[in-house]
Amino acid sequence: MPVFHAYIPKGSFSREQKIAIGNALNQSLVQGLGIPPGDRFITLSEHGDDEIFIDPKFMGMERSSNAMIIKVLVGAHRPLSDKRALMAAITRLLQEAVGISPDDVFIALVPVPNENFSFGQGIPQLAEAEPRW
């Protein structure tokens, strides 16, 4: 049920690379959290240099012009160990799939109660269920 929105620099990635980014983000859920591969809700948006601002050195990083922000809506029930596993999987898989430096990946996890997700039909399918994954 996590939902990704990756804010990427405009023109930095080809169509194939953007698909690979989406695949890597989805695979990070499978590897990092044990979520089924079909739980795939990902958007990418491209932003010009007048729309995305990321300090190249903040927190000791060496960011390139490919730096991106990834926002993940994730179930609020997740413990810190899951969050660490997900963040590590995101950066590792983006590096493997597209060669994106881990320094170029800023991740913001936003905890959301499970009852706030609807997978369709306007029904909060997980409202009364224990988290399955």
C-alpha positions, -999 to +999 in steps of 0.1 A: +000+000+000+029+025+001+025+052-025+056+068-041+060+102-057+094+108-071+103+144-080+131+141-106+151+167-125+135+175-159+153+159-189+178+139-167+164+105-174+152+087-205+118+069-208+135+036-201+154+050-171+121+064-157+105+030-161+135+014-143+131+040-115+095+029-111+105-007-111+132-001-086+108+017-063+083-012-065+110-038-059+122-018-028+088-026-013+091-063-021+127-066-008+125-041+020+090-048+034+079-081+019+050-064+001+035-082-029+048-070-063+013-060-074+011-034-047+024-008-072+013+029-069+041+052-082+042+086-098+072+104-112+071+141-120+098+161-137+108+195-125+130+222-141+159+239-122+134+267-113+110+241-097+132+217-076+158+230-052+181+206-034+213+217-017+242+198-032+262+196+001+236+195+029+243+168+056+277+160+040+264+147+007+279+152-028+248+156-048+248+158-086+223+174-110+204+141-108+194+146-072+157+138-065+131+138-037+111+107-031+080+109-009+065+077+003+031+074+019+036+043+042+014+026+068+018+043+102+021+008+118+056+004+104+085+002+130+118+020+125+134-013+114+110-014+084+117+022+075+154+017+076+151-015+054+129+004+029+152+034+026+182+012+022+165-009-005+153+023-024+189+037-026+205+004-034+180-005-061+181+029-078+219+027-079+218-008-094+190+000-119+199+035-131+233+043-115+218+070-093+242+079-064+228+073-029+238+109-022+212+120-049+182+103-032+164+123-005+136+102+010+106+114+031+084+087+046+050+100+055+031+077+079-006+072+071-031+052+091-042+022+071-078+032+072-069+063+051-061+041+020-086+030-006-075+006-033-106+015-053-144+017-052-141+043-024-138+016+002-111+017+029-102-020+025-078-021+054-098-001+079-108-030+101-080-054+091-047-061+108-018-052+085-009-082+063+025-070+053 
